[in-house]
């Protein structure tokens, strides 16, 4: 079981890749593998956290959705 201290350690590393929400300075939200924005959001979700628990999660999700393109529904 993860403690609040463990979860806080994830949030304390938010700028580990150079930019907010675990993204890189060049805006890449997909790498590096294991500590990217998407990977971190998956881990936080697996831990049972939601946007209502921590506002930073909602902001990170908004960043991910900002990369959505109009052709996303073509499949």
GROMACS elastic network, one bead per residue, 0.5 to 0.9 nm:
[ bonds ]
;  ai    aj funct       b0    kb
    1    47     6  0.88887   500
    2     5     6  0.79419   500
    2     6     6  0.59113   500
    2     7     6  0.70091   500
    2    47     6  0.77128   500
    3     6     6  0.51744   500
    3     7     6  0.64548   500
    3     8     6  0.85980   500
    4     7     6  0.50319   500
    4     8     6  0.59678   500
    4     9     6  0.85272   500
    5     8     6  0.50263   500
    5     9     6  0.62266   500
    5    10     6  0.89612   500
    6     9     6  0.50943   500
    6    10     6  0.68243   500
    7    10     6  0.52932   500
    7    11     6  0.67362   500
    7    12     6  0.87951   500
    7    44     6  0.80090   500
    7    47     6  0.86365   500
    8    11     6  0.50396   500
    8    12     6  0.60210   500
    8    13     6  0.86986   500
    9    13     6  0.64493   500
   10    13     6  0.53620   500
   10    14     6  0.68394   500
   10    40     6  0.79978   500
   10    44     6  0.86340   500
   11    14     6  0.52180   500
   11    15     6  0.88038   500
   11    21     6  0.86843   500
   11    56     6  0.84646   500
   12    15     6  0.78612   500
   12    16     6  0.86873   500
   13    16     6  0.51608   500
   13    17     6  0.85809   500
   13    22     6  0.75148   500
   14    17     6  0.78066   500
   14    18     6  0.87098   500
   14    19     6  0.77472   500
   14    20     6  0.59597   500
   14    21     6  0.53375   500
   14    23     6  0.82439   500
   14    37     6  0.88524   500
   15    18     6  0.52350   500
   15    19     6  0.51061   500
   15    20     6  0.51955   500
   15    21     6  0.67081   500
   15    22     6  0.55450   500
   15    23     6  0.74648   500
   15    24     6  0.83293   500
   16    19     6  0.74320   500
   16    20     6  0.84774   500
   16    22     6  0.62749   500
   16    23     6  0.82140   500
   16    24     6  0.83368   500
   16    35     6  0.81784   500
   17    20     6  0.82143   500
   17    21     6  0.89248   500
   17    22     6  0.57593   500
   17    23     6  0.57923   500
   17    25     6  0.69507   500
   17    31     6  0.86633   500
   17    32     6  0.78003   500
   17    35     6  0.78640   500
   17    36     6  0.77514   500
   18    22     6  0.75170   500
   18    23     6  0.67492   500
   18    24     6  0.50206   500
   18    26     6  0.84253   500
   19    22     6  0.62989   500
   19    23     6  0.52391   500
   19    24     6  0.52666   500
   19    26     6  0.81684   500
   19    27     6  0.74324   500
   20    23     6  0.59814   500
   20    24     6  0.79996   500
   20    25     6  0.84690   500
   20    37     6  0.89561   500
   20    60     6  0.83296   500
   21    24     6  0.88726   500
   21    29     6  0.83607   500
   21    36     6  0.83693   500
   21    37     6  0.58743   500
   21    40     6  0.86709   500
   21    56     6  0.77163   500
   21    57     6  0.82761   500
   21    59     6  0.78917   500
   21    60     6  0.54495   500
   21    63     6  0.80976   500
   22    29     6  0.72383   500
   22    35     6  0.67041   500
   22    36     6  0.54373   500
   22    38     6  0.84692   500
   22    40     6  0.73957   500
   22    60     6  0.85118   500
   23    26     6  0.80346   500
   23    27     6  0.59501   500
   23    28     6  0.56322   500
   23    30     6  0.75083   500
   23    31     6  0.74788   500
   23    32     6  0.85813   500
   23    35     6  0.85155   500
   23    36     6  0.58909   500
   23    37     6  0.54515   500
   23    38     6  0.88401   500
   24    27     6  0.52348   500
   24    28     6  0.51684   500
   24    29     6  0.65868   500
   24    30     6  0.86246   500
   24    31     6  0.74098   500
   24    32     6  0.81317   500
   24    36     6  0.79550   500
   24    37     6  0.88339   500
   25    28     6  0.73232   500
   28    31     6  0.64223   500
   28    32     6  0.87439   500
   28    36     6  0.82703   500
   28    37     6  0.85479   500
   29    32     6  0.83828   500
   29    36     6  0.57223   500
   29    37     6  0.50409   500
   29    38     6  0.65154   500
   29    63     6  0.85019   500
   29    64     6  0.73026   500
   30    33     6  0.70408   500
   30    35     6  0.87718   500
   30    36     6  0.53980   500
   30    37     6  0.64886   500
   30    38     6  0.62594   500
   30    39     6  0.78341   500
   31    34     6  0.76234   500
   31    35     6  0.70724   500
   31    37     6  0.77868   500
   31    38     6  0.85289   500
   31    39     6  0.86345   500
   32    35     6  0.58505   500
   32    36     6  0.54131   500
   33    36     6  0.59082   500
   33    39     6  0.72065   500
   34    38     6  0.89096   500
   34    39     6  0.57902   500
   34    40     6  0.74863   500
   35    38     6  0.80734   500
   35    39     6  0.58727   500
   35    40     6  0.59259   500
   36    39     6  0.51389   500
   36    40     6  0.60115   500
   36    41     6  0.84954   500
   37    40     6  0.52562   500
   37    41     6  0.61699   500
   37    42     6  0.86679   500
   37    60     6  0.72167   500
   37    61     6  0.87666   500
   37    63     6  0.89192   500
   37    64     6  0.78780   500
   38    41     6  0.51490   500
   38    42     6  0.62065   500
   38    43     6  0.86982   500
   38    60     6  0.88004   500
   38    61     6  0.87322   500
   38    64     6  0.76896   500
   39    42     6  0.51349   500
   39    43     6  0.62964   500
   39    44     6  0.87179   500
   40    43     6  0.50816   500
   40    44     6  0.61582   500
   40    45     6  0.85130   500
   41    44     6  0.50813   500
   41    45     6  0.60510   500
   41    46     6  0.85228   500
   41    57     6  0.73080   500
   41    60     6  0.78329   500
   41    61     6  0.78948   500
   42    45     6  0.50800   500
   42    46     6  0.61140   500
   42    47     6  0.86262   500
   43    47     6  0.62317   500
   43    48     6  0.87643   500
   44    47     6  0.50434   500
   44    48     6  0.65505   500
   44    49     6  0.55495   500
   44    50     6  0.77350   500
   44    57     6  0.84480   500
   45    48     6  0.50423   500
   45    49     6  0.52673   500
   45    50     6  0.65730   500
   46    49     6  0.74536   500
   49    52     6  0.80921   500
   49    53     6  0.61538   500
   49    54     6  0.76879   500
   49    57     6  0.85894   500
   50    53     6  0.52942   500
   50    54     6  0.68224   500
   50    55     6  0.87435   500
   50    57     6  0.70409   500
   50    58     6  0.81318   500
   51    54     6  0.54646   500
   51    55     6  0.57319   500
   51    56     6  0.75020   500
   51    57     6  0.51952   500
   51    59     6  0.85372   500
   51    61     6  0.86487   500
   52    55     6  0.65368   500
   52    57     6  0.83835   500
   52    58     6  0.79544   500
   53    57     6  0.82030   500
   54    57     6  0.57244   500
   54    58     6  0.74636   500
   55    58     6  0.52924   500
   55    59     6  0.65639   500
   55    60     6  0.88091   500
   56    59     6  0.50438   500
   56    60     6  0.61372   500
   56    61     6  0.85934   500
   57    60     6  0.50638   500
   57    61     6  0.61680   500
   57    62     6  0.86068   500
   58    61     6  0.50710   500
   58    62     6  0.62012   500
   58    63     6  0.87023   500
   59    62     6  0.50022   500
   59    63     6  0.63210   500
   59    64     6  0.87984   500
   60    63     6  0.50102   500
   60    64     6  0.63997   500
   60    65     6  0.87665   500
   61    64     6  0.50370   500
   61    65     6  0.62471   500
   61    66     6  0.86024   500
   62    65     6  0.50616   500
   62    66     6  0.61464   500
   63    66     6  0.50612   500
   63    67     6  0.70614   500
   64    67     6  0.56260   500
   64    68     6  0.73754   500
   65    68     6  0.52097   500
   65    69     6  0.88438   500
   66    69     6  0.82132   500
   68    71     6  0.83982   500
   68    72     6  0.67470   500
   69    72     6  0.56512   500
   69    73     6  0.89219   500
   70    73     6  0.72979   500
   70    74     6  0.86608   500
   71    74     6  0.54636   500
   71    75     6  0.86908   500
   72    75     6  0.75368   500
